[in-house]
């Protein structure tokens, strides 16, 4: 369905004028305008609500990913500490002691 041009609008106006009469046409126009305004407002509110929910879900996913990465880093650090034997700690060798 294409866009409605000026000739089509004139035809619709003439038909509405014949059907509803000149007294009720302004009232119907106001009612239609209010209805369209309310519909646009409701659509905007719905869109904003959906966008907020999507943003909240993205933030929750980001928090979950950060927690997971933190737990993995914590586990890796613990493993590297547990895997390091105490004998590997640097000690002064005889050569460094003798050179002093």
ABEGO torsion letter per residue (X at the ends): XBBBBAAAAAAAAAAAAAAAEAAAAAAAAAAAAAAAAAAAAAAAAAAAAAAAAAAAAAAAAAAAAAAAAAAAAAAAAAAAAAABBAAABBBBBAAAAAAX
